[in-house]
Amino acid sequence: MKITDIRVRTVQGDEKLKGVASITIDDCFVVHDLRIIQGNEQLFVAMPSRRTKDGEFKDIAHPIRPEVRNEISSLVLNAYNEELAKAL
């Protein structure tokens, strides 16, 4: 699996939500609405999710293996930082 495209939109005026990303996998599958969130200690990438009737959030799409999640997170956060640098 290879991430072949990443698009990031920064979000202004929200305390925790810093950006929203879409990734393309192998030039043939797109995942929208990955959220870039400011956590207590650092930024992290949250997978697309929906709220259940009891108020919990359940991922709609997510990596099964931790190393894939780490790779996606790293690439998305790098793309986010590049977008911030362009804005300066």
GIHU-V58994 format. One record per pair of residues at least 12 apart in sequence whose ideal C-beta (glycine too) atoms are under 6 Angstrom apart, sorted by the first residue. I is the first residue (numbers start at 1). GAP is how many residues later the second one is. D is the distance in Angstrom with one decimal. If there is no record, write none. Layout:
BEGIN
I;GAP;D
I;GAP;D
END
This chain:
BEGIN
1;24;5.9
2;24;5.7
3;20;5.4
3;72;5.4
4;20;5.1
4;23;4.7
5;19;3.8
6;17;5.3
6;69;5.9
6;73;4.3
7;15;4.8
8;13;4.7
8;71;4.8
8;72;5.0
8;75;4.9
10;73;5.5
16;21;5.5
16;22;5.1
18;18;4.7
18;20;5.5
19;17;3.9
19;61;5.1
20;15;5.9
21;13;4.4
21;55;4.9
31;30;5.4
33;15;4.3
34;42;5.9
36;44;5.2
43;34;5.9
45;28;4.3
45;31;4.9
47;12;4.6
47;15;4.3
48;12;4.6
48;13;5.4
END
